[in-house]
Amino acid sequence: MERSLSDLRERIKLLLPEFLKFLKPTVVLFEIQGLSVELQEKICENEKRSRTEAVALLINAVSVNENLTEKFVVALSDGGYQRFIDLINKEYPDRGDKFCQDYYEFLICYMKGDLLERIEPLDICGFLYQNKCLELSDMEAIRSECNSNGKFQAFQELFFMMQRRRDNWPGLFMEALKESGREDLKAKMDPGATPEELERTGVTVGLQQNQDVPITEIYTRVSDDQTAVKRVVTPVHDNDDEEELSEQLSAVGLAEDGDKAGLDSDYEDEKYTKEGTEKEFSKPKKIMLRDYQLELAEKALTGKNTVICADTGSGKTWVALHIVQEHIDKLKLKKESPKVAFMARTNPLVQQQYTLFKYFLGEKMVYIINKDEKTTVPLKKLMEIYDVFFFTPQILINNIEKGDTRIPQFTLLILDECHHTAKGEPYNNLMRKYIKTKHRNENIPLPQIVGLTASIGVGAATTEDGAITHMIKIFSNLDVHEISTVERNKEEMKKFVAIPTEEHVKMEVSYEDPCKSIIEEEMKQVENIYENLMKRKGVLNTRQNLPGGDYLSKTYLGSIIKLKNQIMCDTTLPENTGREMICCLTHLGILHEALDINYLMNVEHVVQFLNKKYVEENQQPDRLIAIERRLLNFGKDLIRTFKKQTNIRPNPNLRLIEEKLQELYSESGKESLGMIFVQTRATAKSLAEYLNEKLEGLEIPVKPFIGSKSSETSDGLSETEKKELLEDFRSHKIKLLVATSVGSEGIDVPECNIVMKYNYSGNEINIIQMRGRTRKAGGQAIYISDQSVLRRDLVSMEKAAVMHRALDELKQKGKDEIRAMILTEQKNDLKHQEDQEKKLRDLQNQKKRGLFKLVCATCKETEINGDNIKLYKQNHHVAAEREFLDRVKKEDIKEQKINQMIRKSIIYCKKCPQKLGKIFLIHDLEVPLLKIDAFLCKEGDKLRKYKNWKFVPYIIDEISHKDLEIIFPKLTTPEVS
C-alpha cells in the first residue's frame, strides 16, 4: 500500500519495539544511501556494547530525516527483514492477532527445553516451508547445521530464520508442531488440558500441586541419560489482561537480542553425530493442502486416470505428493505393495522432485535413477526395496525393453509436464506400450495414470474445434478420461498463485550496423565460393543450390543443415567436392550464429564466439584440405577485422537490460532471484558474462543455464553441473540465471520474482509457463523483443486464449462422449502403430549379411569393414579391429565412469576433423565405440546416412568379453621400483 513519507515515518516510530527486539543494525546500515560515515561508525560502536542502543540511534536518524526513510525500508527488504516490511505495509495492526502471536511466543518459550528433547527440527520444516515461514534455502541451511553441529544449533537456525521471515511465526510454528503428530506437546500447549490428558501423554507438570504459586519449578526427564533438568517458567493465568501478559513476556521473552542465540544455554554443548541426525530423513511427514489443491486431487484419489491442469505456481507437485501418500497408505492398508514412478523429462526436474518427495516420504521409501547413475542394480531388484522411483521416461522404456521390468508391476505413474505426450516423445513411446498392453489383455491390472501440466496446448490449431481435437489426442495418448481443474475454489487459488506485473518493451533496432554488414559480406563471399565450386566441378543438381533469403532467419539455417545431409550421401560428386561444399555450408552456419549474436550482443561477444569456432576448435591444421584452410583463414581475418573496430556503438538493448535489472533488484531487494530467457546457448553464455561484469558492484552473480552437452567439447552443461547450478540458485549463491528453453518448464524456485525475455519466442505453452517462473508474490515480467518476435508472441497469446475456451467447452461435454472420442483415437493410433512396427519388422527381417563399410562422413577416407563391427552387450557398437586405432587419432578427455565403463578418449579421423566415437575402458581394455551419425554406410557405390544403429540394414554379430580380450590387450600398471 502506498504511504506518504510522514505516514511512513510515523509507522517506523510505532514499530520501534519490534525493531528493538529483532533488528541487527549492521545488516542494513551500509545499504542506507545518504547516512553519514560518522553516524555509521557511531552505530557500529554502539552495537558492540548494546544492540538495542544502536537500534534506537538508527531508528531516530531514519525517522527524522525524510531522505533516509524510504532508503531504510529498501535496506530492510534487501536485508531479508520481511517481518518489518509486512508490518510497515499493514494499515491497521490487528491487536487481537498481535496478542495471540505474543501468547504463542510465550508458550514456545515455556516449552523450548521440551522442544529440543522431543522433536527433530526438520520434522516441522516442511509445514513451515509450505506456509512461507521458511524458504528452501532456509531448510537447506537448517539441515546443514543439523548435520554439522547438532540439533541445538539447527533449532537456533530455525528460530532465527522464522523470526526474520514472518511476524506471525509463533502461530505458524504452533501449527507445525500440531501437524508433527506429537500428542504430548499438543497437550502441554493447551492451557485447558485436563490432568488426565497430561498424564496420558506423559507430560510431567508441577502446577497440579499448587495452582497459586506464581513461579513454579518444572522437572522433565531427558530420555538419553535420565538426568533431571530444571526449568523455571511462568504459568498462564486465565485472564485477558494484555498488559499483564506483556509483563510476563518481558520476563521470559525469546532471545531479546533477536539474534540466533534464542534458546537455553544449558544445551549449548549438546552435539549429535551425523548418523544420528539422519534419522529424520527416514520418517514420512504429512502435508496440509489448501482447498483448491484438495479439489485438484479429488479424481486421482478415487483411482481414476486424470490430468491435473492448473497454473504454474499453484502447487501441483504438492498435490502429487498428497496423491502418492494416500495411494501408498491405501494399498498398505490392504496389505498390497505400492510401486510408484514419478517421471519428468529432464534430469534437473527429476532431481528437484526427488529431493522434495524424499523429505516428506522418507529416504528409505524413495529412489532416484538418472543417466549419470553409477549403479548396475537392476530395477526389478530395487523394486523389492523401494516404493517410489524418480527417473526420466526413457529410463523406464529402456528397462522395459531389456525385460528388466513391466508396466503392470507399477501401481501409479505420474507424468510431470504431461502435455509432451505426443508424437515421438518418450512419454508417448511409454504410453503406447501401456495402451497396447491394455487393449491386448483387459484383465491385466495396469497402473493409475496422473498427468501434471500448466497447459495442454493446442498444437497447430487456431480454432476451438482444432484445439479440442488436439486435447483429445493428448488425453488418448495418456489414457485419461477425466481432467482435474479448479472450479469450486477459484477465488482461493487466485490468492496464492502469483500473477506477475508484465511490461512489454520494444527493442531498439540499429539499421546502420557495420558489424552486420561485415558478416553479411563475408557470407556472400562464401556463397560465391560454393557456387563457383559447383560450376567448376560440374555439379548440376539444383537441389544443392543455396537457399537465399534473410541470413538471420531460422529458415536459412534449417536449409543449410538439410543441404549438408543431402551432399553427404551424394556419390555422384567428384572426389573431395562433397567435403568442399560441406565446408562452405559449415562456415555459413557459423556466420549465421555470429550474425544472431551481433543482433543481440556487442562486437566483443561476436569475437569471442568466432575465436572459439575458428581458433580453439580447429587445432588439427594437418588434417585440413585447401578450402578448409582458406575458410579458416577467412574466419581469423574476420576476428582481426572486428578487433580493429573501435567506433562501433554498443548494443543499446544491453544497456536497457542492465538498467531494468538494476531497477528491479533495487525495488525487490538484492536477495531477489531472476531468470532471463534467450533463444540460443551462445547468447545465453555471452549475456551471462556481460551481466556478471556489469552487475558485479551490486553483488548479483549471474550464470548461464543451458541444455545438456551433445559431446565432450560442446557448450552444454552436464547433468551434475545443472543440478549444482540450480542448488546454488535456490540458495542465493547465484541470483540471476540466463536460460534457454531448458529453464522454462518445471524448474521450481519459489523465491524467483523477476523474469525477463530477450527476443525469446515460444508457443502458447511457453507463454503460460514463462509467467509461472515468477513464483513469488509481486513478481515482475519484462519482455524485450523486436517486431517479429512480438507478432509471434501475440499469435501464441491468442492460441493460449483459444486453449482456455476449448478446455471449458470440452469440460461441458458428457463423459460418455469424451470416452467414445478417446477410444476412437486410441484405435486409430494402435492401427498406425501396427503399420509402423510391421515396417520396422520387415526392415529387421531384411537385414542381411553384406559387404558393407562405414566411411567417415566428412572425408570418406577413413573406413572400417562391416565384418569388424560387433555388438557388445546389445547396446555398444565396437570397432573390433586392432588396426582401426592406427587409422584414427585419440584425444584424452576427463575420465567419467558410466555403468562399469570409463569414458577415456575421443576418436578423430586422421584425415579430417570428424569425431568418430569414443574409447571406453572396459575392465582394463581400451575399446573403441562408434557413433553411427559420424559415418556413411557404403555398399558398392551407394552411400546412406543413418541417425540410429537400429535402422542400419545389416546383421551385426555380438561379441563377448573374452573375444574383446583377444583383440584388445589389457592395460597394465607399471611396477614401482
N, C-alpha and C positions, 0 to 999 in steps of 0.2 A: 504493500500500500504506500502511495506517495505521501510524504510528510514534509511540512515546511521545516526550515532549519531550526526555528525556535521550538517547534514541537519535538524535533529530533534531540535537541539539547536537553529539553525537559525530561524526555524519555530516558536519556542516558543517566541523568541525575537520579531519576526514580529507581533505576536499576543498580544503583551503587552497591546495595547489599549483595546482589548477585555477582557483581564484578569482584567485590572483596572476597567472596567465597571461592570463585573459580578462575579468575583471570591471572595469568602469569605475564606481567608487562613485557618482559624481554621477547616474548613470542611475537608481539605485534609492534613493538616500539620502533624498530628501524624501517618498518613499512609505512609509517605515517609521514608522508612527504610534508615538509614545512616545519616540522618540530625541530627546535634549535638543538645544536650539538650540546650546549651546556645543560639543557633540560634532560636530554637523553642520558648524559653522563650522571646527572643527579639521581634520576630514576633508577639507573643501574646500580648505583652505590646503595640507594635505599633498599633495593630488593635483596641485596646481600644480607642486610640487617633484619628487615621486616618486609615481607611481600605485600602485606595489606597497606603499609605506609606508601609503598611505591605505587600501588593501585590507586590510592586516594589522590596522590600527586598527579598521576596521569589523567584520571577522570576529570579532575579540576581543570587541567590545562585544555583538554579537548572540548569540554562543555562551555568554557569561557570564550574560546576563540572560534568564531564561526567557520573560518577557513580550515580548521582541523577536524571539525565534527564529522563531516561526510567521509574524510580520508580515514578517520578512525574506524568507521563502520566497514569500509572496504578492507582495511587491515584485519579486522575481526574475521571477516569472511575468508580472506586469504589464509589466516592462521588456523582455520578449521573450527572456530568457535561458533558452530551453528546454533547452539542453545541461545546465545545472545542475539543472533540475527532473528531467530524466531520470536523472541520476546520483544525486540525492538519493533517488529512488524505487526504485533498484536495491538489492536486499537484499545481494547479494554481487557486487562488481565482478569481472568476468572478467579475470584478469591476462593470459591469453593474448590476449584480444581487445584489451586496452589496449596490450600490447606490439606487436601487429600494427598498430594505429592509429598508434602512435608511429613505427613503421618506415615506414609510408606517408607520414607527415608529413615525415619526414626526406627521403624520395625526392622529394617535391614541392618541398621547399626546395632540394634538389640541382638540380632541373630548372627552377626558376621562370624563369630567363632564357630558356630554350628555349620555355617555355610562351608567354611574351609574344611571341616572334618567330613561332611556328609555328602557333598556333591562335587562333581568334576566340572570345572568352568566351561569346558567345551560342550557339556550336555545341554547347556542353555543358550549357547551362541546361535544355534540355528533359528530359534524363535526370534531372538533379538535382531538377527540379520533380516528375517522376513519382514519385521516391523520397522526396519530402517533405523534401529538404535545402534547397529553396527554395520560396517561395510565389510566386503570380502577381504579387503586388505587388513582390517582390524582383526578379523578371525585368524588370518594367517599369522599376524604378529602375536596374538594370544597363544596360538598353537606352538609357535616357535619358542615363546617364553616358557611355556609348559614343558616342552621337550628339553630346553637348555637349563632352566633354573628352577623348575618345580612348580607345584600347584599354587603356592602362595604368591609368587611373582606373577603368575598368569592371572590370578584374581586381581592383583593390583593393576595390571594392564587392562583387564576387563572394566574395572570401575573407572579408571581414567578415561578410557575410550567412550564409555556410556555417558559420563558426565559432560564430556565435551560435545558429543553429538546431539543430545536431546535434553531439553529441560524437564520432560516428563519421564526421564529414565527410571525413576523409582517404581512407577506404576507398571511400566513395561517389564522391569526386572521381576516384579512380583508375579506378573502373568507368566513369565518364562519359568519361574520356579513351580508354579502350579502345573504347567504343561509338562514338567520333567517327571511328574508322577510320584513325588516324594510325599507320602501321606503324613509322615511325622512333621515335615516342615510346614505343610499346609495347616495342620492343627495348631502348631506353635504360633503361626502368624495370625490365627483367628482369635481375637480377644474374646469372642463368645464361645470358644470351645469348652466343652464340659470336662470335668476331671476324668470321666470315663474315657472320653476321646483321647485326651492327653496320655492317659495310662496305656490305652490300647495301641497307640502309635509309638510308644517308647519314649515319650518326652518327659524328662525329669524336671519338675518345676518346684522351687521353694516357696512360691507365692501362696500355695494352698494352705500353708501352716499359719500364715499371719497376713491377712489382706490389708492391714492398716500400716504395715511397715513401708515407709516411703522409698527406702533403698534396700534392695534385697540381694543377698548373695545367692547366685545360682551355680550349682555344680553340674557339669556334664562330664561324661567319660569319653576319653579318646580311644577309639577301638584298637589302635595299634599296640599301645603299651599299657592300657587301662589306668593311666595316670589321671588323677583328678585335676582339672584345670578350673581356676576360679574366674568367675565372670561377675562384674558389678553392673547392674542395669537399672533403669528407671521404669517402674511399671506404668502401664497406660491406664489412666483413670477414665471413668465413664462420664465424660463431660464434653462440651463443645467449645470450651474456652480456648480460642486460638492463641491468646497471649500466654496462657499457662503452658500450652503445648510448645509454643515457641521458646519459652524459657528452658523447658526440658531438652529441646533440640540443641540449644546452645550449650547445654551441659555435656551432651554426649554426641555432638554433631559429627558427621562423616568428614574426615580429612579436611579440617578447617582451612588448610592452605590450598585446597583444590588441586594438589599435585597427586602423583601416583601413590604416595605413602598414605593410604587411607584405611589400612587395616591394622589389627593388633600387632604390636612389635613382638609379642610372645612367639609369633610364628615366623619371625624374620629369618631364622637359621634353618627352617624346615626345608629339606631337599628331597626330591623324588628322582629315582633313576628313570632313564628314558623308557626302559622296558615297562616300568610301572605306569607311566603316563600314556602309553599306547593302548591301555585297556579300554579307554573311552571310545576308540575308533571301532571296536567290535560291537558296540551297543546300538541297536536300532533306535531311532528317535522319531517321534510323531511330529507332524506338521499341522498347522492350522490354516485352512484355506478360507478365503473370502467367499461370500455368497455367489458371486459371478463365476468364481473358479469351481465351486462345487457344482454349479449348473453345467459348466463345460464338461465335468467328469461324469455326469449322470448316466449317459448312454453307455459309456465304456464300463462303468461299474456294474451294469446289468449283463455284461459279457458280449455286447454287440460289437461288430466291426464298425469303426467310425473314424471320421476325420474331424479333428478338433481345429477349428478355424477361428482365430482371434488375433487382434492386433499385436504387433511386436511390442514387448514390454508388459503384456497382460499377465505373464506368469504361466505360460503353457508348460514349461518344464516342471514347475511346482505341481501342476495338475497331473502331469505324467508320473511324477514321484508318488503322489497320493494314489493314483490308479495302481501302480506297481505294489505299493504297500498293502492295499486292500486285496489285490489279486493273490499275493503271497499268503496273507493271513487266511483268506478264504480257502485256498487249496490245502494249506497245512492243517486247518481245522478238519478237513475231510480226509486227512492222512494221505494226501496226494503230494506229488513233488512238483513245485512250480519251477519252470525254466523260462526266463525272460531274456529277450535280446533287444537291447536299445541300440539303434543304428543311427549314425549320422554320416554325411557324405565325405567329410574331411576329418583327418586325424585331430586337428585342434578342437573341433566341435566334440568329437568322441571323448577326448581327454577332459574337456570342460564339464560334460555331463557326468562322466565317471567320478570326477572329484566331488561334485555335489552329492551324487547318489551314495558314494562311499561314506560320506559324512553322516548321512541320515539312515542308511540301511546297515552300516557296519561293514568293515573291510573283509570280514570272514564270509560275507554273502555275495560280494561283487568281484568281477574280474574283467580286466581290460586287455584286449589284443589289438595291437596296431602293427603297421608294416615295418616298424623298427624292432618288433618283438623278437627277442633272442631265444625264447623257449621253444623246444620242439615237442612239448607235451601235447598229445592230440586233444582236440576239442572234446571228443567223447569222454576222455578221462577227466578233463576239467569239469564237465557237466555232472560228474559224480560228486564233486566237492562244492561247487558254487551254484547259485541260483540265478544271478543276474549278470549278463555279459554285455560288454560295450565294444563295438567294432564297426567298421565300415561295411556296407552290404557286400562288397566284393570279397571280403574275408569269409563271410558266411557262404557265398556262392562257391568259393574255392574249396571249402571244407565239404560242401555237399557233393561237388563233382569228384572229389577224391574218395568219396564214400565214407568220410570220417563222421558225418552226422546226417540227419534227415530232418526236414521241416517239421514233421509231426512230433519230433522229440521236444519241441518248444511248446509252451502254453500261451505265450504272449509275445508278439513282435511289435515294437514301437519304431516308427519311421519318422525321424525328425526332418523337417523341410520336405515333406512328402509330395509336394507339387512337382518334384523331379521324377515321379514315377511315370516316365514317358519314353517312347522310342527306345534307343539303345542304352539308356541309363541303367546303372547297376541295380537300383531299386526295381525297375521294371523287369530286368532279367530274373531277379529273385522272385518277384510276384508271379511271373509266368510259370515258374516251377510250382509255386503254390497253387495257382488256379488249375494247372494241368493235373496235379495230384487230386484236387477236389473233384474235377469232372470225371476222372478215371475211376475213382472209388469214393462214393459219397459217404461210406461208413467209416472212413479213416478220420479220427479226430484231428482237426487242424488248429493251430494257434489262433487266438484272437488277434485282430489287426487294429492298431491305433495309429493314425497318422497325425502329425502336428504341422501346422503351417499358418503363416500370417496371411497368405494369399494363394488361392488356387490358380489364378491366372486365366487368360482367355486364349492362349496360343496365338494363332494368326487371325482370329476372329475380330470383327469390328462391330458386330450386332449382338443383341441379347440372345437370339436363337443360336448363332455360331458359338457364343460363349457357353451356353448350356450344353451344346454338343461336346465342346472341349472338356467341360467339367464331368460330364457322364463318362467320357473316355478315361479320365483320371480315376474316377470312382470305380469304374470297371476294372482298371488295372490293379487297384488296391483291394478289390473285392469288398467294398463297403457300400452299404445301402442307407446309412444314416450320416448326417452331418451335424456336428455339435457346435452351435454358436450361442452367444449370449443374447437372450431375448427378454427374460423377466428382470434381469439385474443390470440393464444397460447404464442406468444412471450411476450405480455404484462403480462400474468399470471405468466410467469417464473420470472419476475422482482419482483413480490410481494409475491410469495409463497416461504417461507424459506425452503431450502434443507439443512439438517444438514450434517456436516462432520462426516463420520462414521468410527469407529475403532473397529475391532474385536480382542478380547484378549482371549487366551485360558486359562482356569482355571488351576491352579496347583493342581493336584490330589495327595493326600498323600496316598501311598499304605501301609504304616505302620501306621495305625491309631488305637491306643489302645482303644479309646472310641468306635469306630465302632465294634471292636472285643468283647468288654464287652456287648454291646447292643445285638449283634447277638447271643452271648452265652446265654443271658437271653431269647431271643426269642426261641431258641432251647429247653430250659428247659420248657417253657410254652407249646410249641408244644408237648413235651413228656407227660406233664400232660394231655393235651387234648386227645392224642391218648390212653393213659392208661385208661382215663375215659371212652372212647368208648368201650375198651375191657372189663373193669370191669363191665360196665352196660349192656354189650351185644348189643351195637349199631352196626348193620351190614350194615346200609345204606351208600354205597360208595359215594353217592352224598355229604355226610357230611365230607368227608376226607379233610384235609388241602391242599391248592393249591400248596405249594412248590415254588421253583424258587427264584429269586432275591428279598431279603427282602425290598430293596429300591424302587422297581418298582411300578408304579401305578397299574399295573395288580394285584399285590399281594394284595394291599389294596382293590381294587374292588372285588376280590374274597372273602375276609374276610367279607365285608359288605353283599354280596349276600348270603353267608353261614349263617350269623346271621339271616337273614329273613327266610331262609328255616327252621332252627331249631326252631324258634319262633312258627311256626304253626304246628310243628310235634307233634301230640297227642300220638304217639306210644312210645315216650321216657318215661322211668321210672320217678317217682316223683323227682323233683329238677334237673334231669340230664340236661334238656334243659337250665336251668338257669346257671348251672355249665359250660356247654360248651360255652354259650354266654359270660360268664365272661372271659373265656380264650381268646376268639376271641376279646373282647373289649381290653384286656390287650395287645394283639398282635398289634391291631390298634394303641394304644398309643405308643408302642415301635417303630412302623414303622415311626410315626411322629417324634419321638425323633431321629431316625436314619437320617431322612431328615434334621432336624435342625443341627445335628452334622456335616453333609456333607458340610453345607454352613456357619455355625457359630462356636463359641467356646464352650468349655465344660461348662462354666458358664451359657450359654443360654440353654443348654440341661437341666441343673439342675433346672433353673427357670421354664421351661416347665413341667418337671416331678413333681416338687413341687406343681405346680398349679393342675395337674391332680390327684396326689396321696394324697395331704395334704389338699389344700384349697377346692377342690370339693368333698371331702369324709369326711363329718362331721357327718355322721349317722352310727357309728360303730355298734349300737344296731340292725340295720336292715340288717346286712350282714350275709351271711351263711359262713361256714368254708372255702370254697375255695376262696370266695371273700376276706376274711380276710387274707388268706395266700398270695394271689397275691398282695394285697395292701401292705403287709409287704415286698414282693419281690421288689415292686416299691420303698419303703422307703429305703430298703437296697441298692438299685441301686443308689439312691441320695447320700447316705453316701459314697459309693464307689467312685463316681465321685468327691466328695468334697476332698477326700484324694489324688486325682491325682494331684501332684504338678509339674511333669516334662513333662506334655503334651504340645507339641508345638502348639502355637496359629495358627488358620487357616490363611495361608498366603494370601488367597484371600481377607480377610477382610482388611488386610494392603494395598493390591493393590487397593481396592475400596477407602479407605481413602486417599491414595496418589493421585489417579486420581481426586478425588473430590477437594482436595486442589489445584491441578494444574489447574483444570477447573475454579474454583472460583477465583483463582489468575489471570488467563488470562481474564475472563469475568467480573470480579468485584464482590464484596461481595453482591451487590444488585441483582445478578442473581438469578433465580429460577430454581430448578431442580426436576426431578422425577426419582425414581429408581423403576423398576418393578421386583417383585418376585412372586413365584408361590403360596405360602401359607400364611395364616394370621399369623401363628406362626412365620414364618421367617420375615415377614414384621414388626411385633412388636419387635422382637429381634434385627433386623438390625437397626431399628429407634433408639432404646435405645442405641445401641453400637455407632452409629454415633453421636448422641446427645452429648455423653460424649467425643468422640474424636475430634469433631469439635467445642466444646464449646469455645475454645480460639479464633476461627475465627468468632464468632458470627453468626453461621449458624444454627438456630433452625430447628430440624427435628421432623416430626410426621409420624405415620403410617396412611395410608388411605386405609381402607378395607371395605368389604361389610357389609350389614345390619345384625343386630342381629337376630339369629333364635330363641333365647329365652332370658330370662332376665339375665341369667348367661353366655351367650356365649360371644365370643371375638369381636363380630361385633360392628359397630357404629350405633347409631340411626340416623334417617334422619336429625334431628336437629343438631346432632354432625357433620355429614358430611357437612351440609350447613355451619356451623360456621367454620369448618376447611378449606373449600375452600375459604371462605371470608378472613380468616387470611392469606392464601397462596397468594391470589391476592393482598392483602395489604402489603405483605412482612413481616408480623409478623412471619410467617413460611416460610423458604426459601428452604426447601427440603422435599418432600413427598416420603415415601417408600410405594408403592401401589401394590395391587394385580390387577387382570384384571379389577376391577371396575373402575380404573383410566385410562384405555386405550382408552375408547370411549367417544368422545364428550366434555370432560371437556375442556373449553376454557380459557386458561390463556396466553394471548398474550406475556407476558414477559418471559415465560418459554423458556430457551435456553440450558438447559442441560438435557439429557435423558440417563439413564443407564439401561441395563437389566442384572440382576444377575441370570444366569442359568434359565431364563424365556423363555418358548417355547410357540409359538402361531401359528395360521393358517395364511393363506395369507392375510386375512383382518387385523389381529393383526399386521402383519409386516408393512403394509402400515400405519396403524393408530399410531403405536409406533413412526414412524419417524415424524408424524404430531404433536406429543406432543411438539416438539421444534418449537414454533410459531415465535420466534424472529430470525431475520437475524443473521448469524454467529453462529447458534446453533451447538451443538456437541452431537453425539450419540455414546455411548460406549457399546459394547455388550461383556459381560464376561460370558463365558459358557464352559461346558465340551464338549467332543467329540460327545456324543449322542444328546445333545440339538443343537449343531452346525449342525449335519446332518439333524435334523428335520427342522431347520431354512432354510437350503439350499433347502429342498423339498418345504417349504412354499414360498420361493422366486421364485422358478421355477413355482409354481402354480400361483403366482401373475403375472408373465410374460405371462403365458397361458391365464390368465383372460384378460389382456390388448389386446392380439392378438384376442381373441374371441370377445371382445367388438367391436373392429374395424371391424371384419368380420360381426358381427350382424348389425352394422350400414350401411353396404353395401347392406343388403337385402332390398327388396321393402316393403313399408308399408303394402300392402295387404297381402304379405306373412307372415309378423310378426303378423298381426291381426288374420290371419287364425290359426297360431300356438298357439296363446294365447287363442283363442276361443275354440280350441280343448282341450287344457289343462284345461280350466275352466269347460267344460262339464264333463271331466273325474273326476275332483275334486268334482264337485257337486254330481255326482253319488256316489263317495266314501263317501261323507258327509251323503248322504241319507241312505246309508247302516249302517254307524256308528250310526246315530240318531235312526234308526229303532232298532238297538241292545240296545241302551240306553232306548228307549221307552218300549221295551219288558222287560228290566230289571226293569223299574219303574212299569210296569203293573204286573210284577211277585212279586212285593213287597208284603209281607204278614204279617199278624199278627202272630207272632210265639213266642214260649217260648225261647227267646234267652237271653244271658247275655253278658255283657262286662267284661272281666277279665284283670287284669294287665298283660301287655305283657312280663314283666320280671319274676315275681314270680308266676303268675297265681292264686294268692290267693285273693287279694282284688277284689271285683266284685260288679256289680250293675245290677239288673234285667232290661230287655228292657222296661217293662211297666213303669218304673220310669225315663225313659229318654224322655224328652219333647223338643219340638222345640219352641223357643221364637223369635218372630218377623222374622220368616222364615230363620233365619241365625244362631242362637245360640242354641247349644245343652246343655240342662240343666240337671244336676243330681237332679231331682225333688223329693228328698228323704232326709228328715232332718237327718236321721240316717247315711247317707253316710258320712257326715262330721266327724262322730265318727270313721270311718274306715280309715281316711286319716290324714295326718299331714300337717298343714299350716305353710308357711314361709312368713312373711310380706316382701314386696318389696316397692320401691319408688312408690307412687301413681301416676297414669297417667290417665288423662281424655280422653276417646275415644268415640265420638258420644253419649254423655249424660250418659255414663257409666264410672265408675272409676275402673281401674285395681288395685287390693289391695294386693293379695297374690298368691303364687304358691301352688298348691296342690301336695303333695308327697304321694306315697303309704306308709302305715305304716310298711309293711313287707319287703320292699326293697327301693332302692334309686330312683325308677322310678317317673318321673314327670307326673302327670295325667291330669293336666289342670290348670285353674286359677280361683280365686274368684274375681268377679266383684261386685262393689257396684252399684245397680240399684235402684235409688230412695230410699235410706236408707235400702235396702235389700241386705244381703250378699248372692250372688247366685253363686254356683259352675258351671262353664262351662267346658265341657270335650273336650279333643283333641283326635280324633279317632286313630291317629297313636301311642298313648301310650297304646292302648288296643288291645286285640284279641277278635273277635266276636265268641262266643261259642254257638252252637246249638247241643244238645246231646253231642256226643264225638268229633264233628268236630270243628276245630279252623281255623279261617281265619283272615288275616290281611288286612286292608283297609287303603289306604292313604288319602281318601277323604270321607266325610259323604255321598256324593251323590251315592256312589257305595254300600253302606250298603243295603242289600236286604230286609229291613223290614220297615213297615209303622211306622213312628214316629209322634205321635199326637202333635198338637200345644198346647201351654199353654198361658193363658192371664196373665196380670199383677195382676189382682185380685186373680187368683189362686196362683201366687207366694207369695202374701201377706199371704195366708192361710198356706203355707208350711214353709216359712222363716220369722221369726219375724223381725220387724223393729228395727234398731239400735236406741237407744235413747241417747241423750246427757245428762249426769248427771247435775243436777241443782247445781249452785254455791251458797253456803250458805253465 
